[in-house]
Amino acid sequence: MKLISLNTNGIRSAQKKGLFDFIDSENPDIFLIQEAKAPESALFQKEWEERGYQIFSCLAEKAGYSGVVTFTKIPPKSHKTGWGNGIFQTEGRSVLLEFQNFRLWNLYFPSGSSGEERQAVKFQFLKDLDLILDADKLEKQRKPLVLVGDVNIAHTEKDIHNPKGNQKSSGFLPEERAWMSSFLERGFLDCYRENNPDKVEYSWWTFRFNARANNKGWRIDYFLAEKSLQKFLQASKIHTQVVLSDHAPIELILDRS
């Protein structure tokens, strides 16, 4: 089972840059996007449905902002948009699908880079996410969870091009990195690191300063799977050479069994 995720920074922009060519080449069973930045009518449902995908979206109330969409060739047993309260729903940040053996949560974390107000929103989002996961852990007969998306946090010094210079930058703050560590201590795996423990690659580059050409990036996009799924993890990689937005697509291969 091939899963690919991409922050498109606008799905219409990514389509103009060759998104469907990439989809046809890679043929993922499930394709997840963050920052769709488009209304439901602009998701080109015919093109996706012709390729065999069902579409599940959670779009922001604010036009042209945020929005997550999951395209799947594997019919889910159930789905939930806006798992969580507040901006999980109103800002279009959450789609949860339940499959036979696991659940897949497409989640777009807020960025705090625009200032203190949005950084406070980001910290509250992390707290709310902890509460959701605490409650979920108490559910009987719960299926293991894979959380995927743009987390807007570079966890370790291997995940950012200039760790010393970015210690006070949103996305690499000590508090954010500590939260990421505590999240993994809940029993989750960073799938990319499981398969590439020492590799240095990035999934996002600012549009400024010719950053992508100089590979001055951050790894802030993740597949995060509960440890009970570890035996099913086959491979994980970043499509660093695919330029569809300021992010690179990330990929996870799971054993279907």
C-alpha positions in Angstrom: 0.0 0.0 0.0 1.6 3.3 -1.1 0.7 6.5 0.7 1.9 9.9 -0.5 1.4 13.2 1.3 2.1 16.7 0.1 1.5 20.2 1.3 0.5 21.6 -2.1 0.4 25.3 -1.0 -2.6 25.5 -3.2 -3.8 22.5 -5.1 -4.6 24.5 -8.3 -1.1 25.7 -8.3 0.3 22.2 -7.9 -1.9 20.9 -10.7 -0.5 23.6 -13.1 3.0 22.3 -12.1 2.3 18.7 -13.0 0.5 17.2 -10.1 -1.5 14.7 -12.2 1.6 13.6 -14.0 3.2 12.8 -10.6 0.1 10.9 -9.5 0.0 8.9 -12.8 3.7 8.1 -12.4 3.6 7.1 -8.7 0.0 5.7 -8.6 -0.5 6.0 -4.8 -3.3 4.0 -3.2 -3.9 7.0 -0.9 -2.8 10.6 -1.6 -3.1 13.2 1.1 -2.7 17.0 0.8 -2.6 19.9 3.2 -3.1 23.5 2.3 -5.6 22.8 -0.6 -6.5 26.5 -0.5 -9.5 25.8 -2.7 -13.2 25.4 -2.5 -14.8 22.0 -3.0 -15.8 22.9 -6.6 -12.1 23.4 -7.5 -10.9 20.0 -6.4 -11.3 18.7 -10.0 -13.3 15.7 -8.7 -13.8 14.2 -12.2 -10.0 13.9 -12.8 -9.6 12.2 -9.4 -12.6 10.0 -9.8 -11.4 8.9 -13.2 -8.2 7.7 -11.5 -10.3 5.7 -9.0 -10.1 8.0 -6.0 -12.8 8.8 -3.4 -12.4 12.3 -2.0 -12.7 13.3 1.7 -12.1 16.9 2.5 -12.1 19.3 5.4 -12.0 22.9 4.1 -11.5 26.1 5.9 -14.3 28.6 6.5 -12.0 31.3 5.2 -11.8 31.2 1.4 -8.4 30.2 -0.1 -6.9 29.2 3.2 -5.6 25.9 4.6 -7.8 22.8 3.9 -6.9 19.1 4.0 -8.0 16.5 1.4 -7.5 12.7 1.3 -7.9 10.9 -2.0 -8.2 7.1 -1.6 -8.6 4.1 -3.9 -9.2 1.9 -0.9 -12.7 2.6 0.5 -12.6 3.5 4.1 -15.0 1.8 6.7 -15.7 5.2 8.1 -14.5 8.9 8.0 -14.6 11.9 10.2 -13.8 15.5 9.2 -12.7 17.9 11.9 -11.7 15.4 14.6 -11.3 17.8 17.4 -12.9 21.2 18.1 -12.2 24.7 17.0 -9.6 25.2 14.3 -9.4 21.4 13.6 -12.7 22.0 11.8 -13.0 25.8 11.1 -9.5 26.1 9.6 -9.8 22.9 7.6 -7.1 20.9 9.3 -8.4 17.3 9.9 -9.6 14.3 8.0 -9.7 10.9 9.7 -10.3 7.7 7.8 -10.8 4.2 9.3 -9.6 1.2 7.3 -9.6 -2.5 8.0 -6.5 -2.6 10.2 -5.6 1.0 11.0 -6.8 4.7 11.0 -5.2 7.4 8.9 -5.3 11.0 10.2 -4.5 13.7 7.7 -3.6 16.7 9.9 -2.3 20.2 9.1 -0.6 21.8 12.1 -0.7 25.6 12.4 2.3 27.7 11.7 3.5 30.2 14.2 5.9 32.0 11.9 3.7 35.1 11.4 3.9 36.3 15.0 3.1 35.7 18.6 -0.6 35.4 18.1 -0.4 32.5 15.7 2.4 30.9 17.8 0.0 30.9 20.7 -2.6 29.3 18.5 -0.1 26.6 17.6 0.8 25.8 21.2 -3.0 25.6 22.0 -3.4 23.2 19.0 -0.6 21.0 20.4 -2.4 20.9 23.8 -5.7 20.1 22.2 -4.1 17.4 20.2 -2.7 15.8 23.4 -6.2 15.8 24.9 -7.7 14.1 21.8 -5.0 11.4 21.9 -5.5 10.9 25.7 -9.2 10.4 25.2 -8.6 8.2 22.1 -6.3 5.9 24.1 -9.2 5.0 26.4 -11.4 3.9 23.6 -12.0 0.1 23.5 -11.1 -1.8 20.4 -9.4 1.2 18.9 -7.4 0.6 15.7 -3.7 1.8 15.5 -3.3 5.3 14.2 -1.1 6.8 11.5 -0.9 10.6 11.7 0.3 12.2 8.5 0.8 15.8 7.3 2.6 19.0 7.7 3.5 19.2 11.4 5.4 22.5 11.0 8.1 21.3 13.5 11.6 20.2 12.7 12.3 17.7 15.4 16.1 17.3 15.6 19.2 19.1 14.4 19.3 16.6 11.5 16.0 17.9 10.3 17.0 21.5 9.7 19.8 23.1 7.7 21.0 25.6 10.3 20.0 24.4 13.8 22.1 27.0 15.7 20.7 29.9 13.7 17.1 28.7 14.0 16.9 28.0 17.8 14.5 31.0 18.2 12.5 30.3 15.0 9.0 29.0 15.1 9.1 25.4 14.0 12.3 24.7 15.8 11.6 26.2 19.2 12.7 24.1 22.2 9.0 23.8 23.4 7.9 22.6 19.9 10.8 20.0 19.7 10.0 18.9 23.3 6.4 18.4 22.3 7.5 16.3 19.3 9.6 14.1 21.6 6.7 13.6 24.0 4.4 12.7 21.1 6.8 10.0 20.0 7.1 8.8 23.6 3.4 8.1 23.4 4.3 5.1 21.3 4.6 6.6 17.8 7.3 6.2 15.2 8.7 8.8 12.8 8.5 6.5 9.8 11.1 8.3 7.8 13.7 8.0 10.6 12.8 4.4 11.1 14.0 3.7 7.5 16.6 6.4 7.2 18.1 6.9 10.7 21.1 9.0 9.6 20.0 10.5 6.3 19.7 14.3 6.0 17.0 15.4 3.7 14.3 18.1 3.9 10.7 18.4 2.9 10.2 22.2 2.9 12.2 25.2 1.7 11.4 28.8 1.9 10.8 30.6 -1.4 13.3 33.2 -0.4 17.1 33.2 -0.7 17.2 30.5 -3.4 16.8 28.1 -0.5 15.7 25.0 -2.5 18.6 25.3 -5.0 21.0 25.5 -2.1 19.2 22.8 -0.1 18.7 25.0 2.9 15.5 23.3 4.1 13.5 21.8 7.0 12.0 18.4 7.4 8.5 19.2 8.8 6.3 16.7 7.0 5.8 13.3 8.6 4.2 9.9 8.6 3.9 9.1 12.3 2.7 5.6 13.1 1.9 3.8 16.3 4.5 1.2 17.2 2.1 -1.7 16.8 2.3 -1.0 13.0 6.1 -1.2 12.9 6.1 -4.7 11.4 4.1 -3.3 8.4 6.4 -0.4 7.6 8.3 -1.3 4.5 9.8 2.0 3.2 9.6 5.7 3.6 11.2 8.5 1.6 11.0 12.1 0.5 10.6 12.9 -3.2 13.1 15.8 -3.0 13.4 16.3 -6.7 9.7 16.7 -7.3 8.8 20.4 -7.4 5.1 20.9 -7.1 5.1 23.4 -4.2 7.5 24.7 -1.6 7.2 21.2 0.0 8.3 17.9 -1.4 6.0 14.8 -1.4 6.6 12.3 1.3 5.9 8.6 0.8 5.2 5.6 3.0 4.9 1.9 1.9 2.8 -0.3 4.2 2.4 -4.1 4.0 -1.3 -4.6 3.1 -1.5 -7.7 5.3 
